[in-house]
Amino acid sequence: MIGIGIFVLIIIISLIVEPFWNACDTIGMLLMAYAAYAGLRVIFSSQRILYLIKVVVACVLIGIVSLVQTHTESDEHKAQRLAQQEQREQEEAQDAAEKAEKAEQEAKDKELQDAYDKQAQYEEWIAWQESEKKKEEDAALQDAYDKQAQYEEWMEWKKGQELQEAYDKQAQYEEWIAWQQQQAEAEAAERNKYTPVSAGRLMADFESNGAAARSRYQGKYVKITGVVESVSADGDGLLLSNGADIQRCAIACDRKPGMAGRSLTSLAKGEVVEISGKVTSVGGAVATSSMFGELSGYRIDMARID
């Protein structure tokens, strides 16, 4: 009851003293809080009827506070609100005027900008036209320059080809001369490695001392001058002699692949020839004689027949 009395007192004071009319909001909040508290007590307390009455009283007081708040607003406050509303309307009108002015200025600026853009586009188009024309002229000049450069390059290439051909021919000729010299030197070296000896000398050395002849001639390269005694029927070799009627030893010459000079088929008995080759063996049977039977002597691998 004391709390209710305090609320009533505050309401009376707010009616008498106008500046406190805003306190009604605070009172209303307190009453609402109290009503919520009383409502919880109705649920959980044993004195439900008492708190139910308090809830009803608080609700009634909230309604009274709302009415008091509505009726305690003074004429001066209403005038102030009207003045504020009028000021807001003036500000809104001023904002609208400023917006309209701004929109008008923006429209003018847009017209100027459009005119400027059109002028700029026209100038860009003119510049583009001039640029395209300049590109065409440059392309024509470049094409003429390229053709001239290609012609000059072709002439240089042709001169280079002619010089290269002349150089190649000269180089080929020099290589051929060098090859000829190498061949001549090789042939000379090939001939020089053979020691000249006659068939009669070989036979005499063998008949005098076969062991000494083997030591002197076996494995050596020799050029034998002698007489063709016979050529084998299969064309694989020949017998060489010193031309005497009586033969106690023989020189058998075997044909090897790559043999140079004359062929065996071109030789005749009694013909004097030069046989270049390597002595592969000294001693042992190399031929057969009707008078002496098997004949010992030399076996030669022929490299050349002259």
C-alpha positions in Angstrom: 0.0 0.0 0.0 2.9 2.3 0.7 4.2 1.7 -2.8 0.8 2.5 -4.3 0.8 5.7 -2.2 4.2 6.8 -3.5 3.1 6.2 -7.1 0.0 8.3 -6.5 2.0 11.1 -4.9 4.4 11.2 -7.9 1.5 11.4 -10.3 0.0 14.3 -8.3 3.4 16.1 -8.3 3.7 15.6 -12.0 0.3 17.2 -12.5 1.3 20.2 -10.4 4.8 20.7 -11.7 4.9 20.4 -15.5 8.7 19.8 -15.9 8.3 16.4 -14.2 5.8 15.1 -16.8 8.6 13.0 -18.3 8.8 11.2 -15.0 5.6 9.4 -16.1 7.7 7.3 -18.5 9.9 6.2 -15.6 6.8 5.5 -13.4 5.3 3.5 -16.2 8.4 1.4 -16.5 8.5 0.8 -12.7 4.8 -0.2 -12.7 5.4 -2.6 -15.6 8.3 -4.2 -13.7 6.2 -4.4 -10.6 3.3 -6.0 -12.5 5.8 -8.6 -13.9 7.1 -9.3 -10.5 3.6 -9.7 -9.0 2.7 -11.9 -11.9 5.6 -14.3 -11.1 4.5 -14.3 -7.4 1.0 -15.3 -8.5 2.5 -18.3 -10.2 5.0 -19.4 -7.6 3.6 -17.9 -4.3 0.9 -19.3 -2.0 -0.7 -15.8 -1.7 -1.9 -15.8 -5.2 -5.0 -13.8 -4.6 -3.1 -11.0 -3.0 -0.6 -10.7 -5.8 -3.3 -11.1 -8.4 -4.9 -8.0 -6.9 -1.5 -6.2 -7.0 -1.1 -7.1 -10.7 -4.6 -5.6 -11.4 -3.8 -2.5 -9.4 -0.4 -2.1 -11.2 -2.1 -2.4 -14.6 -4.7 0.2 -13.6 -2.0 2.5 -12.4 -0.1 2.0 -15.8 -3.3 3.1 -17.6 -3.7 6.1 -15.3 0.0 7.1 -15.9 -0.6 6.9 -19.6 -3.6 9.1 -19.4 -1.8 11.6 -17.1 1.1 11.7 -19.6 -1.2 12.4 -22.4 -3.1 15.2 -20.7 -0.2 16.8 -18.9 1.4 17.9 -22.1 1.2 21.8 -22.1 0.2 24.1 -24.8 3.7 25.5 -24.9 5.0 22.0 -25.5 2.5 21.6 -28.3 3.6 24.9 -29.8 7.2 23.8 -29.5 6.3 20.6 -31.3 4.5 22.5 -34.0 7.5 24.9 -34.3 9.8 21.9 -34.6 7.5 20.3 -37.2 7.4 23.6 -39.1 11.1 23.8 -39.0 11.4 20.3 -40.2 9.1 21.1 -43.1 11.1 24.2 -43.9 14.3 22.1 -43.9 12.7 19.5 -46.1 11.5 22.2 -48.5 15.0 23.7 -48.5 16.5 20.3 -49.1 14.0 19.7 -51.9 15.0 23.1 -53.4 18.7 22.3 -53.1 18.1 18.9 -54.7 16.2 20.5 -57.5 18.9 23.1 -58.0 21.5 20.3 -57.9 19.6 18.3 -60.4 19.3 21.3 -62.7 23.0 22.0 -62.3 23.8 18.3 -63.0 21.6 18.4 -66.1 23.5 21.5 -67.3 26.8 19.8 -66.5 25.6 16.7 -68.3 24.7 18.7 -71.4 28.1 20.4 -71.3 29.8 17.0 -70.8 27.9 15.5 -73.7 28.9 18.4 -75.9 32.5 18.0 -74.8 32.4 14.2 -75.3 31.0 14.6 -78.8 33.7 17.1 -79.6 36.3 14.8 -78.1 34.9 11.8 -80.1 35.0 13.9 -83.3 38.6 14.9 -82.6 39.4 11.3 -81.8 37.8 10.1 -85.0 39.7 12.7 -87.0 42.9 11.6 -85.3 42.1 8.0 -86.0 41.5 8.8 -89.7 44.8 10.6 -89.9 46.5 7.7 -88.0 45.0 5.1 -90.4 46.1 7.2 -93.4 49.6 7.4 -91.9 49.6 3.7 -91.3 48.7 3.0 -94.9 51.4 5.3 -96.1 53.9 3.7 -93.7 52.8 0.3 -94.9 53.3 1.2 -98.5 56.7 2.6 -97.8 57.6 -0.4 -95.7 56.4 -2.7 -98.5 58.6 -0.9 -101.0 61.5 -1.0 -98.6 61.0 -4.7 -98.0 60.9 -5.5 -101.7 64.1 -3.5 -102.2 65.7 -5.2 -99.2 64.6 -8.6 -100.5 66.0 -7.8 -104.0 69.3 -6.7 -102.4 69.4 -9.8 -100.2 68.7 -12.0 -103.3 71.5 -10.3 -105.2 73.9 -10.8 -102.2 72.7 -14.4 -101.9 73.3 -15.0 -105.6 76.8 -13.5 -105.5 77.5 -15.6 -102.4 76.2 -18.7 -104.2 78.4 -18.0 -107.2 81.4 -17.4 -104.9 80.6 -20.5 -102.9 80.4 -22.6 -106.1 83.7 -21.2 -107.3 85.2 -21.8 -103.9 83.7 -25.4 -103.9 85.1 -26.1 -107.3 88.5 -24.8 -106.3 88.3 -26.7 -103.1 87.3 -29.9 -104.9 90.1 -29.4 -107.4 92.6 -28.8 -104.6 91.2 -31.9 -102.8 91.5 -33.9 -106.0 95.1 -32.7 -106.5 95.9 -33.5 -102.8 94.2 -37.0 -103.3 96.3 -37.6 -106.4 99.4 -36.6 -104.4 98.4 -38.8 -101.5 97.7 -41.7 -103.9 101.1 -41.2 -105.6 102.8 -41.0 -102.2 100.9 -44.1 -101.0 101.9 -46.0 -104.1 105.5 -44.8 -103.8 105.5 -45.8 -100.1 103.9 -49.1 -101.1 106.6 -49.7 -103.7 109.3 -48.6 -101.4 108.5 -51.1 -98.8 109.3 -53.9 -101.1 112.9 -54.9 -101.4 113.9 -55.7 -105.0 115.4 -59.2 -105.5 115.7 -61.5 -108.5 114.2 -65.0 -108.6 117.7 -66.3 -109.3 119.1 -64.7 -106.2 116.3 -66.2 -104.0 116.9 -69.7 -105.5 120.7 -69.4 -105.1 120.3 -68.3 -101.4 117.9 -71.2 -100.7 120.1 -73.8 -102.4 123.2 -72.5 -100.6 121.6 -72.4 -97.1 117.9 -72.9 -96.5 118.0 -71.8 -92.8 119.8 -68.6 -93.7 117.3 -67.9 -96.5 114.4 -68.4 -94.1 116.0 -66.0 -91.6 116.7 -63.4 -94.3 113.4 -63.5 -96.3 110.5 -65.0 -94.3 107.9 -62.3 -93.3 109.7 -59.7 -95.5 108.1 -57.7 -98.3 110.0 -58.3 -101.6 109.7 -57.3 -105.3 110.8 -60.4 -107.2 111.9 -60.2 -110.9 111.5 -63.6 -112.5 110.1 -65.7 -115.3 106.6 -67.2 -115.3 107.0 -70.9 -115.2 103.3 -71.8 -115.0 99.9 -70.5 -114.0 97.5 -72.7 -112.1 94.4 -73.8 -113.9 92.1 -72.4 -111.2 93.8 -69.0 -111.5 94.8 -68.9 -107.8 98.6 -68.7 -108.3 101.7 -69.1 -110.4 105.2 -70.5 -110.3 108.1 -68.2 -110.7 111.6 -69.3 -111.8 114.9 -67.8 -112.9 114.4 -69.1 -116.5 116.9 -71.9 -116.3 116.0 -75.4 -117.7 116.8 -77.3 -114.5 114.9 -76.1 -111.4 115.9 -77.5 -108.0 113.6 -75.1 -106.0 110.5 -73.1 -106.8 108.8 -69.9 -105.9 105.0 -70.3 -105.5 103.0 -67.1 -105.7 99.4 -67.1 -104.3 96.8 -64.6 -105.4 95.1 -62.7 -102.6 91.9 -60.6 -102.6 92.6 -57.0 -103.8 95.7 -57.9 -105.8 96.6 -55.1 -108.1 98.4 -54.8 -111.4 98.1 -57.5 -114.1 95.7 -60.4 -113.9 96.9 -64.0 -113.9 94.9 -64.7 -117.0 97.0 -62.2 -119.0 100.3 -64.0 -118.2 102.2 -66.5 -120.4 104.9 -69.0 -119.7 108.4 -67.5 -120.1 107.2 -64.0 -119.6 109.3 -61.8 -117.3 107.3 -60.2 -114.5 107.7 -58.4 -111.2 105.9 -59.9 -108.3 105.4 -57.6 -105.2 104.3 -59.5 -102.1 105.1 -60.9 -98.7 107.2 -64.0 -98.1 104.9 -66.2 -95.9 107.1 -69.3 -95.7 110.6 -70.5 -96.7 111.1 -74.3 -97.0 108.6 -77.1 -97.4 107.1 -78.5 -100.6 105.7 -75.8 -102.9 105.7 -77.5 -106.4 106.4 -80.8 -108.1 109.0 -81.6 -110.8 109.2 -84.5 -113.2 112.9 -84.8 -112.6 113.3 -84.0 -108.9 109.7 -84.7 -107.6 108.6 -82.3 -104.9 110.4 -79.0 -104.9 111.0 -76.8 -101.8 111.2 -73.1 -101.9 109.3 -69.9 -101.2 105.6 -69.2 -100.9 104.6 -65.6 -101.6 101.3 -63.7 -101.1 101.1 -61.5 -104.2 100.0 -57.9 -103.8 100.8 -56.8 -107.3 101.9 -58.1 -110.7 103.8 -55.8 -113.1 
